[in-house]
Amino acid sequence: MEAIKERVEKALEKIRPYLVADGGDIAIVDITDDMVVRVELKGACNGCPFSMQTLKAGVEMAVRNEVPEIKEVVDVNAS
């Protein structure tokens, strides 16, 4: 699972500059046994009205392109 986490982190590094440019960031909380990446959106991304769109259309797509084993990326703070 550590190798998968490293690959996910590498994928996040590619999109992190875009999040940081908007005053936000992202951190991996954990990866579940059923291959769901749980992340925490930080800064301006946390609570942003577009955060779910960013998460699904941007983050999840980037992660799944690099690590096809991942089924989903979810925000731990989403209600």
N, CA, C and O atoms as a MOPAC input file, in Angstrom:
PM7 MOZYME 1SCF
protein

 N      0.83600 1    -1.20100 1     0.00000 1
 C      0.00000 1     0.00000 1     0.00000 1
 C      0.87400 1     1.25500 1     0.00000 1
 O      0.45400 1     2.30200 1    -0.49400 1
 N      2.07300 1     1.15700 1     0.54600 1
 C      2.97100 1     2.31600 1     0.58600 1
 C      3.36800 1     2.73700 1    -0.82500 1
 O      3.48800 1     3.93100 1    -1.10000 1
 N      3.57300 1     1.77300 1    -1.72200 1
 C      3.92500 1     2.09300 1    -3.10800 1
 C      2.78100 1     2.82800 1    -3.79900 1
 O      3.01000 1     3.75300 1    -4.57900 1
 N      1.56200 1     2.41600 1    -3.51100 1
 C      0.38900 1     3.09900 1    -4.09300 1
 C      0.32100 1     4.52200 1    -3.55700 1
 O      0.06100 1     5.46000 1    -4.31000 1
 N      0.55500 1     4.68600 1    -2.25600 1
 C      0.50300 1     6.02700 1    -1.66500 1
 C      1.54600 1     6.93300 1    -2.31900 1
 O      1.27200 1     8.10400 1    -2.58100 1
 N      2.72300 1     6.40400 1    -2.57900 1
 C      3.76800 1     7.20400 1    -3.22900 1
 C      3.34400 1     7.61600 1    -4.63400 1
 O      3.60200 1     8.74300 1    -5.05700 1
 N      2.69900 1     6.71200 1    -5.35300 1
 C      2.22300 1     7.03200 1    -6.70100 1
 C      1.11400 1     8.07200 1    -6.66700 1
 O      1.06400 1     8.95800 1    -7.52000 1
 N      0.22100 1     7.96900 1    -5.68000 1
 C     -0.85100 1     8.95900 1    -5.52500 1
 C     -0.23300 1    10.31900 1    -5.19500 1
 O     -0.63200 1    11.33700 1    -5.76000 1
 N      0.72900 1    10.33500 1    -4.29100 1
 C      1.38900 1    11.58800 1    -3.91300 1
 C      2.06000 1    12.22800 1    -5.12900 1
 O      2.02400 1    13.44600 1    -5.29900 1
 N      2.66300 1    11.40500 1    -5.96000 1
 C      3.31500 1    11.91100 1    -7.18100 1
 C      2.27800 1    12.55100 1    -8.10300 1
 O      2.54100 1    13.59400 1    -8.70200 1
 N      1.11400 1    11.93700 1    -8.21900 1
 C      0.02800 1    12.49500 1    -9.03800 1
 C     -0.45500 1    13.82000 1    -8.45400 1
 O     -0.72100 1    14.77000 1    -9.19000 1
 N     -0.56600 1    13.87800 1    -7.12400 1
 C     -1.00600 1    15.11800 1    -6.47600 1
 C      0.00600 1    16.24300 1    -6.67400 1
 O     -0.37400 1    17.40900 1    -6.79200 1
 N      1.27800 1    15.90100 1    -6.71200 1
 C      2.31500 1    16.91600 1    -6.92200 1
 C      2.14800 1    17.62100 1    -8.26300 1
 O      2.50900 1    18.78900 1    -8.40300 1
 N      1.60500 1    16.91500 1    -9.24200 1
 C      1.40100 1    17.51600 1   -10.56700 1
 C      0.29800 1    18.56400 1   -10.55700 1
 O      0.35500 1    19.53100 1   -11.31700 1
 N     -0.70600 1    18.38200 1    -9.70200 1
 C     -1.82300 1    19.34100 1    -9.68700 1
 C     -1.74800 1    20.31900 1    -8.51700 1
 O     -2.46100 1    21.32200 1    -8.49700 1
 N     -0.88900 1    20.02700 1    -7.54600 1
 C     -0.77300 1    20.88800 1    -6.37100 1
 C     -0.51200 1    22.35700 1    -6.72600 1
 O     -1.10800 1    23.23300 1    -6.09800 1
 N      0.35600 1    22.67000 1    -7.70800 1
 C      0.59300 1    24.08500 1    -8.02500 1
 C     -0.68100 1    24.85400 1    -8.37900 1
 O     -0.78900 1    26.04200 1    -8.07800 1
 N     -1.63800 1    24.18800 1    -9.01200 1
 C     -2.89200 1    24.84800 1    -9.36400 1
 C     -3.71800 1    25.15600 1    -8.12000 1
 O     -4.34700 1    26.21000 1    -8.02700 1
 N     -3.71200 1    24.23300 1    -7.17400 1
 C     -4.44100 1    24.44500 1    -5.92100 1
 C     -3.78200 1    25.55100 1    -5.10500 1
 O     -4.46400 1    26.42100 1    -4.56400 1
 N     -2.46200 1    25.51700 1    -5.01900 1
 C     -1.71200 1    26.51800 1    -4.25600 1
 C     -1.91200 1    27.90600 1    -4.86900 1
 O     -2.01500 1    28.89800 1    -4.14800 1
 N     -1.96700 1    27.97000 1    -6.20100 1
 C     -2.16900 1    29.25600 1    -6.87900 1
 C     -3.49700 1    29.89400 1    -6.47700 1
 O     -3.63300 1    31.11700 1    -6.50000 1
 N     -4.46900 1    29.06800 1    -6.11200 1
 C     -5.76500 1    29.57400 1    -5.67300 1
 C     -5.86300 1    29.67700 1    -4.15300 1
 O     -6.95000 1    29.89300 1    -3.61600 1
 N     -4.73500 1    29.52400 1    -3.45600 1
 C     -4.72400 1    29.66900 1    -2.00200 1
 C     -5.07700 1    28.40800 1    -1.24400 1
 O     -5.40500 1    28.46800 1    -0.05900 1
 N     -5.01400 1    27.26000 1    -1.91200 1
 C     -5.38100 1    26.01600 1    -1.24800 1
 C     -4.25600 1    24.99600 1    -1.29300 1
 O     -3.13400 1    25.29200 1    -1.70500 1
 N     -4.58500 1    23.79900 1    -0.86400 1
 C     -3.64800 1    22.68500 1    -0.89800 1
 C     -4.45600 1    21.41400 1    -0.65200 1
 O     -5.65900 1    21.46400 1    -0.39800 1
 N     -3.77500 1    20.28600 1    -0.73100 1
 C     -4.42600 1    18.99500 1    -0.53200 1
 C     -3.44900 1    18.07000 1     0.17800 1
 O     -2.24200 1    18.12600 1    -0.05800 1
 N     -3.97900 1    17.21900 1     1.04900 1
 C     -3.14400 1    16.25700 1     1.76700 1
 C     -3.86000 1    14.90700 1     1.80400 1
 O     -5.07700 1    14.83800 1     1.97100 1
 N     -3.08800 1    13.84800 1     1.64500 1
 C     -3.63900 1    12.49700 1     1.76100 1
 C     -3.85900 1    12.20300 1     3.24200 1
 O     -2.95000 1    12.36700 1     4.05500 1
 N     -5.06200 1    11.77200 1     3.58300 1
 C     -5.35800 1    11.33700 1     4.94400 1
 C     -5.05600 1     9.84300 1     5.04100 1
 O     -4.33200 1     9.40500 1     5.93400 1
 N     -5.61400 1     9.07400 1     4.12100 1
 C     -5.30800 1     7.65400 1     4.04200 1
 C     -5.84600 1     7.07500 1     2.74500 1
 O     -6.54600 1     7.74700 1     1.98700 1
 N     -5.50800 1     5.83100 1     2.50900 1
 C     -6.03500 1     5.08200 1     1.37000 1
 C     -6.65800 1     3.82900 1     1.95800 1
 O     -5.99500 1     3.05100 1     2.64400 1
 N     -7.93600 1     3.64700 1     1.68000 1
 C     -8.65600 1     2.51500 1     2.26600 1
 C     -8.28500 1     1.22200 1     1.55000 1
 O     -7.70000 1     1.24100 1     0.46700 1
 N     -8.63400 1     0.10500 1     2.17000 1
 C     -8.36300 1    -1.20600 1     1.58300 1
 C     -9.09700 1    -1.40000 1     0.26000 1
 O     -8.65700 1    -2.17700 1    -0.58800 1
 N    -10.23100 1    -0.68500 1     0.08000 1
 C    -10.96500 1    -0.80500 1    -1.18800 1
 C    -10.55700 1     0.28200 1    -2.18500 1
 O    -11.30500 1     0.61000 1    -3.10600 1
 N     -9.34200 1     0.83800 1    -1.98100 1
 C     -8.68300 1     1.73800 1    -2.93000 1
 C     -9.40500 1     3.08100 1    -3.11500 1
 O     -9.50000 1     3.59600 1    -4.22900 1
 N     -9.90500 1     3.63100 1    -2.01800 1
 C    -10.45800 1     4.97900 1    -2.01600 1
 C     -9.44700 1     5.87000 1    -1.30800 1
 O     -9.03700 1     5.59500 1    -0.18100 1
 N     -9.05200 1     6.94400 1    -1.99000 1
 C     -8.11400 1     7.88700 1    -1.39900 1
 C     -8.92200 1     8.93000 1    -0.63200 1
 O     -9.77700 1     9.60800 1    -1.20300 1
 N     -8.64700 1     9.04900 1     0.65200 1
 C     -9.30000 1    10.06000 1     1.49400 1
 C     -8.32700 1    11.22500 1     1.63900 1
 O     -7.20500 1    11.05600 1     2.11700 1
 N     -8.77200 1    12.40800 1     1.21900 1
 C     -7.91400 1    13.59300 1     1.24500 1
 C     -8.56600 1    14.69400 1     2.06900 1
 O     -9.76700 1    14.68000 1     2.33600 1
 N     -7.72900 1    15.64300 1     2.45900 1
 C     -8.22600 1    16.83900 1     3.13300 1
 C     -7.83900 1    18.03400 1     2.27200 1
 O     -6.66500 1    18.26300 1     1.98100 1
 N     -8.86200 1    18.79000 1     1.87300 1
 C     -8.61300 1    20.03100 1     1.15600 1
 C     -8.30700 1    21.10200 1     2.18300 1
 O     -8.98000 1    21.19600 1     3.20900 1
 N     -7.29100 1    21.91300 1     1.91000 1
 C     -6.84200 1    22.90200 1     2.89100 1
 C     -6.90300 1    24.30300 1     2.30800 1
 O     -7.03100 1    24.49200 1     1.09900 1
 N     -6.81000 1    25.27800 1     3.19900 1
 C     -6.79300 1    26.67300 1     2.78200 1
 C     -8.08100 1    27.05600 1     2.07500 1
 O     -9.17300 1    26.68400 1     2.50400 1
 N     -7.94300 1    27.80300 1     0.98800 1
 C     -9.10500 1    28.28700 1     0.24900 1
 C     -9.92200 1    27.15100 1    -0.35100 1
 O    -11.10700 1    27.32500 1    -0.63300 1
 N     -9.30900 1    25.99900 1    -0.55000 1
 C    -10.03500 1    24.85800 1    -1.13600 1
 C    -11.05600 1    24.27300 1    -0.15700 1
 O    -12.08000 1    23.73500 1    -0.57700 1
 N    -10.78400 1    24.37600 1     1.12800 1
 C    -11.68300 1    23.83200 1     2.14400 1
 C    -12.92200 1    24.70800 1     2.22200 1
 O    -12.84700 1    25.87000 1     2.62300 1
 N    -14.05500 1    24.15100 1     1.83900 1
 C    -15.30900 1    24.88400 1     1.90700 1
 C    -15.61500 1    25.70500 1     0.66700 1
 O    -16.66600 1    26.34300 1     0.60200 1
 N    -14.73300 1    25.70600 1    -0.31000 1
 C    -14.97500 1    26.43900 1    -1.55400 1
 C    -16.16800 1    25.81000 1    -2.27200 1
 O    -16.28400 1    24.58500 1    -2.31600 1
 N    -17.06300 1    26.63800 1    -2.83800 1
 C    -18.21800 1    26.07800 1    -3.54200 1
 C    -17.83700 1    25.17300 1    -4.71900 1
 O    -18.61600 1    24.30900 1    -5.12100 1
 N    -16.65200 1    25.37400 1    -5.25900 1
 C    -16.21600 1    24.56900 1    -6.40200 1
 C    -15.32800 1    23.39900 1    -6.00100 1
 O    -14.80800 1    22.69500 1    -6.86700 1
 N    -15.14800 1    23.18100 1    -4.70600 1
 C    -14.20700 1    22.15700 1    -4.25600 1
 C    -14.59500 1    20.75600 1    -4.71700 1
 O    -13.71600 1    19.96300 1    -5.05600 1
 N    -15.88200 1    20.43000 1    -4.74000 1
 C    -16.29200 1    19.09500 1    -5.17600 1
 C    -15.99300 1    18.91700 1    -6.65600 1
 O    -15.54900 1    17.84800 1    -7.07500 1
 N    -16.23100 1    19.95400 1    -7.45200 1
 C    -15.91700 1    19.88600 1    -8.87700 1
 C    -14.40900 1    19.73700 1    -9.07300 1
 O    -13.96000 1    18.93500 1    -9.89200 1
 N    -13.63400 1    20.51300 1    -8.31800 1
 C    -12.17100 1    20.41000 1    -8.39100 1
 C    -11.72200 1    19.01000 1    -8.00600 1
 O    -10.85400 1    18.42500 1    -8.65300 1
 N    -12.32300 1    18.47900 1    -6.94500 1
 C    -11.93600 1    17.15700 1    -6.44500 1
 C    -12.22200 1    16.07800 1    -7.48700 1
 O    -11.36000 1    15.24500 1    -7.76700 1
 N    -13.41400 1    16.08500 1    -8.05800 1
 C    -13.80800 1    15.02200 1    -8.98800 1
 C    -13.21100 1    15.22100 1   -10.38200 1
 O    -12.65300 1    14.28400 1   -10.95200 1
 N    -13.32300 1    16.41800 1   -10.92900 1
 C    -12.88300 1    16.65500 1   -12.31300 1
 C    -11.37500 1    16.85500 1   -12.41100 1
 O    -10.77800 1    16.56200 1   -13.44700 1
 N    -10.76400 1    17.34600 1   -11.35500 1
 C     -9.32900 1    17.61400 1   -11.39100 1
 C     -8.51700 1    16.57600 1   -10.65300 1
 O     -7.75100 1    15.82300 1   -11.25500 1
 N     -8.68800 1    16.54000 1    -9.35300 1
 C     -7.86400 1    15.68000 1    -8.50100 1
 C     -8.10600 1    14.20300 1    -8.80000 1
 O     -7.15800 1    13.46400 1    -9.06700 1
 N     -9.35200 1    13.77100 1    -8.75900 1
 C     -9.63800 1    12.35100 1    -8.96400 1
 C     -9.18400 1    11.89600 1   -10.35200 1
 O     -8.61200 1    10.81500 1   -10.49200 1
 N     -9.43100 1    12.70200 1   -11.36000 1
 C     -9.02400 1    12.32600 1   -12.70900 1
 C     -7.50000 1    12.20200 1   -12.81000 1
 O     -6.99400 1    11.25700 1   -13.41500 1
 N     -6.78000 1    13.14100 1   -12.22800 1
 C     -5.31500 1    13.10300 1   -12.25900 1
 C     -4.78500 1    11.87400 1   -11.52400 1
 O     -3.87300 1    11.20100 1   -12.00600 1
 N     -5.35200 1    11.59000 1   -10.37000 1
 C     -4.90400 1    10.44200 1    -9.57800 1
 C     -5.20300 1     9.14100 1   -10.31800 1
 O     -4.34500 1     8.26400 1   -10.40300 1
 N     -6.41200 1     9.01500 1   -10.84900 1
 C     -6.78300 1     7.77200 1   -11.52800 1
 C     -6.00900 1     7.56800 1   -12.82500 1
 O     -5.78400 1     6.42800 1   -13.23200 1
 N     -5.59900 1     8.65100 1   -13.48000 1
 C     -4.75600 1     8.52000 1   -14.67600 1
 C     -3.39800 1     7.93700 1   -14.32100 1
 O     -2.84600 1     7.13400 1   -15.07400 1
 N     -2.85700 1     8.34000 1   -13.16800 1
 C     -1.53600 1     7.86900 1   -12.73200 1
 C     -1.60000 1     6.53400 1   -11.99200 1
 O     -0.68300 1     5.71800 1   -12.07800 1
 N     -2.70000 1     6.32600 1   -11.26200 1
 C     -2.84700 1     5.12800 1   -10.42600 1
 C     -4.22700 1     4.52500 1   -10.70300 1
 O     -5.16600 1     4.75000 1    -9.94000 1
 N     -4.35300 1     3.75800 1   -11.79400 1
 C     -5.66400 1     3.24500 1   -12.19600 1
 C     -6.33500 1     2.33400 1   -11.17000 1
 O     -7.54300 1     2.10500 1   -11.23800 1
 N     -5.55500 1     1.81400 1   -10.21900 1
 C     -6.14700 1     0.95800 1    -9.17900 1
 C     -7.08600 1     1.74600 1    -8.26100 1
 O     -7.97400 1     1.16600 1    -7.63700 1
 N     -6.89500 1     3.04400 1    -8.17900 1
 C     -7.71700 1     3.88000 1    -7.30000 1
 C     -9.12300 1     3.98000 1    -7.87300 1
 O     -9.30800 1     4.25400 1    -9.05900 1
 N    -10.11600 1     3.75300 1    -7.00800 1
 C    -11.51200 1     3.79300 1    -7.44000 1
 C    -12.12400 1     5.17400 1    -7.29300 1
 O    -12.96900 1     5.57000 1    -8.09600 1
 N    -11.69600 1     5.92400 1    -6.25200 1
 C    -12.34400 1     7.19900 1    -5.96900 1
 C    -11.43900 1     8.03300 1    -5.07700 1
 O    -10.60300 1     7.50300 1    -4.34500 1
 N    -11.62100 1     9.35700 1    -5.14900 1
 C    -10.96200 1    10.28100 1    -4.24200 1
 C    -12.06900 1    11.04900 1    -3.53900 1
 O    -12.93600 1    11.63400 1    -4.18900 1
 N    -12.04200 1    11.04900 1    -2.19600 1
 C    -13.08200 1    11.73000 1    -1.42300 1
 C    -12.45800 1    12.69700 1    -0.42700 1
 O    -11.34400 1    12.49300 1     0.05600 1
 N    -13.20500 1    13.75000 1    -0.13700 1
 C    -12.78200 1    14.76700 1     0.83400 1
 C    -13.31900 1    14.36100 1     2.20300 1
 O    -14.52600 1    14.17600 1     2.36500 1
 N    -12.43900 1    14.22200 1     3.18300 1
 C    -12.86800 1    13.81100 1     4.52400 1
 C    -13.74800 1    14.85500 1     5.19900 1
 O    -14.48000 1    14.52900 1     6.13400 1
 N    -13.68800 1    16.10700 1     4.74200 1
 C    -14.47400 1    17.16500 1     5.35400 1
 C    -15.80700 1    17.43000 1     4.64500 1
 O    -16.59200 1    18.26800 1     5.08800 1
 N    -16.05700 1    16.72000 1     3.55600 1
 C    -17.32900 1    16.91600 1     2.82500 1
 C    -18.46200 1    16.31200 1     3.62000 1
 O    -18.32400 1    15.25400 1     4.23400 1
 N    -19.58400 1    17.00700 1     3.59800 1
 C    -20.72800 1    16.48000 1     4.35100 1
 C    -21.61000 1    15.62100 1     3.49700 1
 O    -22.61600 1    15.09900 1     3.97800 1

